[in-house]
Amino acid sequence: MLIDIIAGARPNFMKIAPIIEAIEKASKTEENISYRLIHTGQHFDKKMSSDFFEQLGIPEPHVNLEAGGGSQAEQTAAIMVRFEKELIENRPDLVIVVGDVTSTMACSIVAKKLLI
């Protein structure tokens, strides 16, 4: 099973850390579970992103959609377009979103529309 885990903003980073830890632990005993960490780029400044990854022991993202900047509408649209392309090219079995930030909403809509 391949799981995409979405993170885009500081509240997401704190919530995904224990999920990643649990998946990594399970992957050592389960034969078919893996994940891809997808960073939407909603918070793209080092202090808003990279520092949290280091402090929380979160691995570097497998994919960075680099959708930061612009108005909220522009950012939402960029996340949706880029995440849709990623899902079409590399379809997971499950998408996990946490929290209530722009990234969460945008990626939830895309995954639902693609029946994931």
VEXDREN-2710 file (C-alpha; in Angstrom, 1 decimal):
% VEXDREN-2710
k/r/px/py/pz
1/MET/0.0/0.0/0.0
2/LEU/1.3/3.4/-1.0
3/ILE/0.2/6.4/1.1
4/ASP/0.7/10.0/0.2
5/ILE/1.0/12.2/3.2
6/ILE/0.3/15.9/2.6
7/ALA/2.0/18.7/4.5
8/GLY/2.0/22.4/3.6
9/ALA/2.1/24.5/6.8
10/ARG/3.5/24.4/10.3
11/PRO/0.4/22.8/11.9
12/ASN/0.6/20.0/9.3
13/PHE/4.3/19.3/10.0
14/MET/3.6/18.7/13.7
15/LYS/0.7/16.4/12.9
16/ILE/2.5/14.3/10.3
17/ALA/5.6/13.5/12.4
18/PRO/3.9/10.7/14.5
19/ILE/2.1/9.4/11.4
20/ILE/5.4/9.0/9.5
21/GLU/7.0/7.4/12.5
22/ALA/4.1/4.9/12.8
23/ILE/4.3/4.0/9.0
24/GLU/8.1/3.6/9.2
25/LYS/7.7/1.3/12.2
26/ALA/4.9/-0.7/10.5
27/SER/6.9/-1.0/7.3
28/LYS/9.5/-3.0/9.2
29/THR/6.9/-5.6/10.3
30/GLU/4.3/-5.3/7.5
31/GLU/5.4/-6.4/4.0
32/ASN/3.6/-3.8/1.9
33/ILE/3.3/-0.3/3.4
34/SER/5.2/2.7/2.2
35/TYR/4.6/6.5/2.0
36/ARG/5.5/9.5/0.0
37/LEU/5.7/12.8/1.8
38/ILE/4.3/15.6/-0.4
39/HIS/5.1/19.2/0.6
40/THR/2.8/21.6/-1.1
41/GLY/5.1/24.5/-0.6
42/GLN/2.3/26.5/1.2
43/HIS/4.9/27.6/3.7
44/PHE/8.1/27.9/1.7
45/ASP/10.3/30.0/3.9
46/LYS/13.1/28.1/5.7
47/LYS/11.8/29.3/9.1
48/MET/8.3/28.2/8.2
49/SER/9.2/24.8/6.7
50/SER/12.7/23.3/6.7
51/ASP/13.4/24.2/10.4
52/PHE/10.3/22.2/11.4
53/PHE/11.4/19.2/9.4
54/GLU/14.7/19.2/11.1
55/GLN/13.3/19.8/14.6
56/LEU/10.6/17.1/14.3
57/GLY/12.8/14.5/12.6
58/ILE/10.7/14.5/9.5
59/PRO/12.5/13.3/6.3
60/GLU/12.9/15.5/3.3
61/PRO/9.8/15.4/1.2
62/HIS/9.7/13.0/-1.8
63/VAL/7.8/15.7/-3.7
64/ASN/7.7/19.5/-3.3
65/LEU/4.9/21.1/-5.3
66/GLU/6.4/24.5/-4.8
67/ALA/3.0/26.2/-4.8
68/GLY/3.8/29.0/-2.3
69/GLY/3.2/32.7/-2.9
70/GLY/0.4/34.6/-4.5
71/SER/-3.1/35.2/-3.2
72/GLN/-5.0/32.4/-1.4
73/ALA/-6.9/31.7/-4.5
74/GLU/-3.7/31.5/-6.6
75/GLN/-2.0/29.3/-4.1
76/THR/-5.1/27.0/-3.8
77/ALA/-5.2/26.7/-7.6
78/ALA/-1.5/26.0/-7.9
79/ILE/-1.6/23.3/-5.3
80/MET/-4.6/21.6/-7.0
81/VAL/-3.2/21.7/-10.5
82/ARG/0.3/20.4/-9.4
83/PHE/-1.1/17.7/-7.0
84/GLU/-3.5/16.5/-9.7
85/LYS/-0.6/16.0/-12.1
86/GLU/1.3/14.2/-9.4
87/LEU/-1.6/11.8/-8.6
88/ILE/-2.1/11.1/-12.3
89/GLU/1.6/10.3/-12.8
90/ASN/2.1/8.4/-9.4
91/ARG/-1.2/7.2/-8.1
92/PRO/-1.2/6.2/-4.4
93/ASP/-3.7/3.9/-2.7
94/LEU/-4.5/6.5/0.0
95/VAL/-4.0/10.2/0.6
96/ILE/-3.7/11.4/4.2
97/VAL/-4.3/15.1/4.9
98/VAL/-4.2/16.6/8.4
99/GLY/-5.5/20.0/9.7
100/ASP/-7.5/22.7/8.1
101/VAL/-5.1/24.8/6.0
102/THR/-5.2/25.6/2.3
103/SER/-3.1/22.6/1.4
104/THR/-5.5/20.3/3.2
105/MET/-8.5/21.6/1.4
106/ALA/-6.9/21.7/-2.0
107/CYS/-5.4/18.2/-1.8
108/SER/-8.6/16.7/-0.4
109/ILE/-10.6/18.0/-3.3
110/VAL/-8.2/16.7/-5.9
111/ALA/-7.9/13.2/-4.3
112/LYS/-11.7/12.9/-4.0
113/LYS/-12.2/13.9/-7.6
114/LEU/-9.7/11.3/-8.7
115/LEU/-11.5/8.7/-6.5
116/ILE/-8.5/8.2/-4.1
END
